[in-house]
C-alpha cells in the first residue's frame, strides 16, 4: 500500500490479489495460493473457520459468554467476571452455569464469594487451543495484568461486599493499552487527542482512572487512596505514574530508586518526561517490586520442579537481546559485557557465557531453561527498564548477579535478597570474572541453599491452573527418570594369547591395575561420563564388578581379586566361592569401593559419593554361586558401601532367579530348573536392609527352547507370554522399588516394538497398581537424591563401528556392527604356536574348575528331577545371538527423553545402558 504521495506504508503489506484474486485469493478460493494468520482469539483452522474458547478473566465464572475479553453475563449475573448475583435482591433464579457443559472452563472458574485486543497473542497470560486445552502465553511478558487480576478474583480473600474490603485493586491494563491498543486503534486518546509518546498516553489514562474511581466510589477518599493497589507492568515500571495516584500501593517489576530520574529506555515512544520529584519506587511499607508472572514452562528444567539436578559447569550465563547499535538500551550494560567477554575470551578462560543467541560449546541444542539450570551464576541485567532475569535465575536455582545501579530487585522490600544474590556495580563490570571467582565455595553453597528456601515466593504457585501443571510435572518426573547403567570396573591386566589379542572386543583400558594402583587416564574417562550425564539430566548406576568376565577371554571380572591374593594368574585350587568368602579378597574389594566413592571428579571437583548425577552403586553384575553365599556377601558389602557413601542407593545386579526357599508360585516364574544351580536367590538378597532397590534381567534366550502350551520349540510368542509373569512376580514379591535392569532386543525387526511396548505397559501397570500402597510409600529418599519406584533399562548402548560380539548392541549413532571375524579367529587358532595352544587349553581347564562346572552340571540334573512338576517341559537354554540395530527405537526414545523438559508429555522409561 502507498500513501497519497506514492510512499510505501506499513499497512496493507499483503498483495490484494492474494486476498481477493480470482481462483487463488485466500478469502475466496478453496485452495488459496497463500494463507493469513488467524490472529483473533477463538478462531483457528486454515480459513479461521474453527471456533474455540476465547480468553476472559475467570472465564466469566461460567456464568456468561466471553467476547474478545469482555464477559457478556447471563441473566441474573453481573460484574467483571459475572460473579455478582441478582438473586439475593429479586425473584430471579440464576442458571446453572457453563462449566458443566464446557469442562475445559472448570480450572479457570473459581468465585468464592476487559479489554478488547486485536491479536490473541497479546494482553493475556493464557489461551485455549483448537481442542480447548489451556496453554500459557509466556511470550507476553506483561501477563501479570490479566493474571493477577484473575488470581485476585479467584482468591479466597475476595469479597463481593466493598464495605468488608481492606484493600481495593484497580484492574487497569496500561501495558495492553500501550500495545497493541494504542498502536492499532484511532482512539481512545486521553486529553486533547493524539500524543507523541506511549507512556504519556498511559499516564493520561491513569488520570482518567483516578477521576472515575473518585466519582463513582467513596473508598479512595476514605483513606486517601492508601488502601488501593495499582499494578504497572511496563518497561520502566511506575516512573511515569501520575502523582495523584502515588498514595496507592504500586506493584511493578522495576525497582528504580534514584530521585532525579530520567528515562533509560532505548525506545523513543516510551521516553517519559524528567520533571518528577518523587522516587519512582518507595519500599518503606509502600510499594512492592513483583516477580514477573510466568508459567512453569519457563523454568521447566529447574530442580525446583523435580528435574534432575544438573552439573553447574557454567560459571556465569546470560542470553538475551544485546542491541549493540542502540547504546541507550540497558544503559549499555549488556553491550559492554558481551563485547568484553568476546574480546577477552571469558568463555575459554572462565566459563562465562554472554550472547544473544546460541549455546556454549558442549551444550548444543539445549534450551534457555537447561542452560540456566546448568549455571552457578546468572546475570540479572536491565533492558529498556525491568527484565525477567532476576526471577529467571531464582527459579532455576542459579545465583543472580545484579548489575543495575540504584535499582532494587523483586521482593527486596520483603526479603533479604543479599542472602541469595550478588550485586556488582556497573563500574566494576569489567572485573566480573575476578569477582565471581573470589566467592568462596562455602558462600556459594549458602546462597544455593537459600534459593531453595525462597524460590516459591518468586513463582505464582497459588494460581490454580499452575498448581495442576506443577503437580503433573513433578509426578511424572518422580515416576520416571533417565538412567544409564555404566560398567565402573576394569580390574587387572588384559591377558590373551598374542595371536588372538588383535580380535579383542574393543581396546582395553585398565582402571585398577594392581590393588590400590589406578590408571588416572581411565579414571578421567569416568569423570567425563558423570559430568556429561549431569549436563543432560541423566542419572547413572555404577556397576563395580561383573561375574561373567573371565581371565583368558579379555578383561577379568572378579578373578583379579583372587589373583592378587594368590600373587599369581593361576587360580587352580580356588573357586568362585573364594571371592565371596575369602577375607583378603573381600578386603581388597572394599578398598576399591572406598576409592570409587571418594574419587574427586577432575572436572567438577565433586566426590562421587556427593555427586547428584549418581543414582546408586551396583555391587556386582549377575553374581552366581550358592545362594546363601551371595546373600551373605551382599549383606556385608552393602553395609560397607552405606558407611562409605550414605547419599546414594545400593543394589545387586541380580538376574532375578527365585531359590529353593521360595514358594512354588514364585518358582514357577523362573525360566527353568537350571537357575536353582546358577543363580542367587532373589528373595534373600531383596530382603537385605541396605539393598535399596531390586533388579531382574529378561532375555528371550533365558526361557529355554520348549513351549509347554504348544509342545514346540519356544519362540517369540512363548517368550512374550513368559515376560509378563516374570516382571510381575518380582514387583509383587517385595515392597522395595524394582528395576527391570536388562532386557534384550528381539532378533527380528518386526518384534522390537512389541517387546518394548510389553515391557513398558507391564511396568507402568505395576507402578500404577502400587502407587498409593504402602509398598510405594517405602521408596527411600536420600537427601536431595531421588529414585524411581519402577523402571526399565535395555542392554546395551554403543556407538561407532565395531564388532557386536554378543548380538545385543544398540547403536545410538546409527552405525552398523562390523561382522564378527569368526573365520579369521578360527584360522588364527589353528595357526597358533603350540605353546599358546597349550596355555589356552590350560586356562580353559582352570576356568571349568574355578567356575565349578562339574558341580553345577550335577546340580542341574538333580534339580530337574526334584522340580519336574514345575519345569518338566524345559530342557535347557539355547543361547544364540544375532546382531541387528535398533536405531529407530532409540531415536524414538531419545525424542521422548528430550520432552522431559516439556509439560504434559509422557516421559521415557529410561535410556540405554552399556
Secondary structure as UniProt FT lines:
FT   TURN            4..5
FT   HELIX           16..20
FT   TURN            22..24
FT   TURN            26..28
FT   TURN            30..31
FT   TURN            41..42
FT   STRAND          43..44
FT   TURN            46..47
FT   STRAND          50..51
FT   HELIX           57..62
FT   STRAND          64..67
FT   TURN            68..69
FT   STRAND          70..73
FT   TURN            75..76
FT   STRAND          77..78
FT   TURN            80..81
FT   STRAND          84..85
FT   HELIX           87..89
FT   TURN            99..101
FT   HELIX           103..108
FT   TURN            120..121
FT   STRAND          126..128
FT   TURN            130..131
FT   STRAND          134..136
FT   TURN            138..139
FT   TURN            141..143
FT   HELIX           144..154
FT   TURN            156..157
FT   HELIX           162..164
FT   STRAND          168..170
FT   HELIX           174..176
FT   HELIX           177..181
FT   HELIX           182..184
FT   HELIX           198..216
FT   HELIX           219..223
FT   TURN            224..227
FT   STRAND          228..232
FT   TURN            235..240
FT   HELIX           243..245
FT   TURN            246..247
FT   STRAND          249..252
FT   STRAND          255..256
FT   HELIX           268..270
FT   TURN            283..286
FT   STRAND          288..289
FT   HELIX           296..299
FT   TURN            300..301
FT   HELIX           303..305
FT   STRAND          314..319
FT   TURN            324..325
FT   TURN            327..328
FT   HELIX           329..332
FT   HELIX           333..344
FT   HELIX           346..350
FT   STRAND          352..355
FT   TURN            361..362
FT   TURN            364..365
FT   HELIX           368..373
FT   STRAND          375..381
FT   HELIX           389..395
FT   TURN            396..397
FT   STRAND          399..403
FT   TURN            405..406
FT   STRAND          407..408
FT   TURN            410..414
FT   HELIX           417..419
FT   STRAND          421..423
FT   HELIX           426..431
FT   HELIX           432..437
FT   HELIX           441..454
FT   HELIX           455..458
FT   TURN            461..462
FT   HELIX           464..479
FT   STRAND          483..487
FT   STRAND          491..495
FT   TURN            498..500
FT   HELIX           501..503
FT   STRAND          512..514
FT   TURN            515..516
FT   STRAND          517..518
FT   HELIX           520..535
FT   TURN            536..537
FT   STRAND          539..543
FT   TURN            551..552
FT   STRAND          554..556
FT   HELIX           559..566
FT   TURN            572..573
FT   HELIX           576..581
FT   HELIX           583..598
FT   TURN            602..604
FT   HELIX           608..610
FT   TURN            612..613
FT   STRAND          614..621
FT   HELIX           627..644
FT   TURN            646..647
FT   STRAND          649..653
FT   TURN            660..661
FT   HELIX           664..667
FT   TURN            668..669
FT   TURN            673..674
FT   HELIX           675..678
FT   HELIX           682..686
FT   TURN            689..690
FT   STRAND          693..698
FT   HELIX           700..703
FT   TURN            708..711
FT   HELIX           716..733
FT   STRAND          737..744
FT   HELIX           749..751
FT   HELIX           752..770
FT   TURN            771..772
FT   HELIX           774..777
FT   TURN            783..784
FT   STRAND          790..792
FT   STRAND          797..798
FT   TURN            805..806
FT   STRAND          810..811
FT   TURN            812..813
FT   HELIX           822..831
FT   HELIX           834..850
FT   TURN            851..852
FT   HELIX           853..866
FT   HELIX           868..871
FT   TURN            872..873
FT   HELIX           887..898
FT   HELIX           899..901
FT   TURN            903..904
//
